[in-house]
Amino acid sequence: MIRRMTSFAVGVLTVLALAVPVGAQANPYVYFGGGGTFPMGDYGDYAKTGWLANIGIGMDLGSSGLWGDIDFFYGSNGHSDVDGDKTNLTIGALAIGYTFNREATVKPYIVGTVGTMTHAYKSDQFPSAEGSESMLVFGGGAGLAWTRSERTTFWAETRYMTGSKDGSSTNFVPLLVGMSFNLKK
């Protein structure tokens, strides 16, 4: 499923890149980051604050502030109800965003996300209860990007991520910081 989502995301970014007007700058970049996750809803009933790492590749789509990314996330949350139990989250997603005031040193941005998430339950005490399920995930958020040089940008963001399947939900808010590296300049 993640492989199909990645192929879909690459296809969408390719179409978006081709849609950029001739003469416009389409700047590719890579990035990585990490931070904490704060479970909410059904997921927050048993999961504790955890961690999340991400890596991705993206592209500015012209000079207007529009951009697209392929995001990959991996993280884990321990459980408050049983010692040794945890949930590992693996996410592959397509994000589209808009950066305001692109010429400033510190730039606010908004981002929307759609993709797939695998929610994998692990248990030290009850291995027979372990399992995983995949679901669609949606999210949205905002952040700040600080341009350090023409090749390096630091960023901090938060998103609300939600996925559900069979009546249960995996909702959380990650707070992430990271760096991106411009590949073209």
C-alpha positions in Angstrom: 0.0 0.0 0.0 2.8 2.4 0.9 4.5 1.6 -2.4 1.3 2.4 -4.4 0.9 5.7 -2.4 4.5 6.6 -3.2 4.0 6.0 -6.9 0.8 8.0 -6.7 2.5 10.9 -4.9 5.4 11.0 -7.4 2.8 11.1 -10.2 0.9 13.9 -8.6 4.1 16.0 -8.0 5.2 15.3 -11.6 1.8 16.6 -12.9 2.1 19.6 -10.6 5.6 20.3 -11.8 4.5 20.1 -15.4 1.7 22.5 -14.6 4.1 25.2 -13.5 4.2 28.0 -16.1 7.1 27.9 -18.5 9.9 30.2 -17.1 8.8 29.7 -13.5 11.3 28.3 -11.0 10.6 24.8 -9.7 13.1 24.2 -7.0 13.5 20.7 -5.6 14.6 20.1 -2.0 15.0 17.3 0.6 14.2 17.6 4.3 14.3 15.7 7.6 12.9 16.4 11.0 11.4 15.1 14.2 9.7 15.8 17.4 6.9 14.8 19.8 3.4 13.5 19.1 0.4 14.1 21.3 -2.4 11.5 20.9 -6.0 12.6 20.8 -9.5 11.1 20.7 -9.6 7.2 21.0 -5.9 7.0 20.5 -5.3 9.4 23.4 -7.4 7.2 25.7 -4.4 4.7 26.0 -1.4 6.2 24.1 1.1 8.4 25.8 3.1 11.3 24.3 5.6 9.8 21.9 8.0 10.7 19.1 7.8 11.0 15.3 10.6 11.4 12.7 10.1 12.4 9.1 11.9 12.7 5.8 10.8 13.8 2.4 11.4 15.4 -0.9 9.5 18.3 -2.3 9.4 21.0 -4.9 8.5 24.7 -5.0 5.8 25.0 -7.7 6.6 28.4 -9.3 7.3 31.6 -7.5 3.8 32.2 -6.0 4.5 30.2 -2.7 2.9 26.9 -3.7 4.8 23.7 -3.0 4.3 19.9 -2.9 6.0 17.2 -0.8 6.2 13.5 -0.5 6.3 12.9 3.3 7.4 9.7 5.2 6.9 9.5 8.9 7.8 6.9 11.5 7.1 7.2 15.2 6.1 5.4 18.4 3.8 6.0 21.4 3.9 3.9 24.6 0.7 3.0 26.3 -0.5 4.2 29.6 -2.7 1.1 30.4 -0.1 -1.7 30.0 3.7 -1.5 30.6 5.6 -2.5 27.5 2.7 -1.9 25.1 3.3 0.6 22.3 1.9 1.7 18.9 4.2 2.3 16.0 3.0 4.6 13.3 4.3 4.5 9.7 2.9 7.1 7.3 3.4 7.8 3.6 1.7 11.0 2.4 1.4 13.7 -0.2 1.4 17.2 1.1 0.6 20.5 -0.6 1.4 23.8 1.0 1.6 27.5 0.6 4.3 29.8 2.0 3.4 33.4 2.7 5.9 36.3 2.2 8.5 34.1 0.4 11.1 36.9 0.4 11.2 37.3 4.2 13.8 35.5 6.3 11.1 34.0 8.5 8.1 32.7 6.5 4.8 31.3 7.8 3.2 28.5 5.8 0.2 26.2 5.8 0.1 22.6 4.7 -2.5 19.9 3.9 -1.7 16.1 3.9 -3.4 13.0 2.6 -1.9 9.5 2.6 -1.8 6.1 4.2 -1.0 5.2 7.8 -0.1 1.8 9.3 -1.0 1.6 13.0 1.0 -1.4 14.5 0.3 -2.6 18.0 3.2 -4.2 19.9 3.0 -5.9 23.3 5.6 -7.4 25.7 3.0 -9.0 27.9 0.4 -10.0 25.3 2.2 -10.9 22.0 -0.8 -12.8 20.7 -2.8 -9.5 20.7 -0.3 -7.8 18.4 -1.5 -6.6 15.0 -1.6 -3.8 12.5 -4.0 -2.1 10.3 -3.7 0.4 7.4 -5.9 3.4 6.9 -6.2 6.7 5.1 -4.8 9.6 7.0 -5.6 13.3 6.5 -4.0 16.3 8.1 -3.5 20.0 8.1 -1.3 22.4 9.9 0.9 25.4 9.9 4.6 26.3 10.5 7.4 28.7 10.2 10.4 28.4 7.9 13.7 30.3 8.6 16.0 30.7 5.7 19.6 30.3 6.9 21.3 30.4 3.5 20.2 30.0 -0.1 20.5 26.2 0.3 19.5 25.7 3.9 16.2 26.3 5.7 15.2 25.5 9.3 11.5 24.8 10.0 9.1 24.2 12.9 5.5 23.0 12.3 2.5 21.4 13.8 -0.3 19.4 12.1 -3.4 17.7 13.1 -3.4 14.1 11.7 -6.4 11.8 11.7 -7.1 8.3 10.4 -9.9 5.9 11.2 -10.9 2.4 10.5 -13.7 0.2 11.8 -14.9 2.7 14.3 -11.6 3.5 16.0 -9.4 6.4 15.2 -5.8 7.3 15.4 -5.6 11.1 15.9 -2.6 13.0 17.0 -0.8 16.3 16.9 2.9 16.3 16.0 5.2 19.2 16.9 8.2 18.9 14.6 11.4 20.8 13.8 13.8 20.1 11.0 16.0 21.3 8.1 15.6 21.4 4.4 18.2 21.5 1.7 17.6 23.2 -1.6 19.0 20.9 -4.4 18.9 23.5 -7.3 20.5 26.7 -6.1 
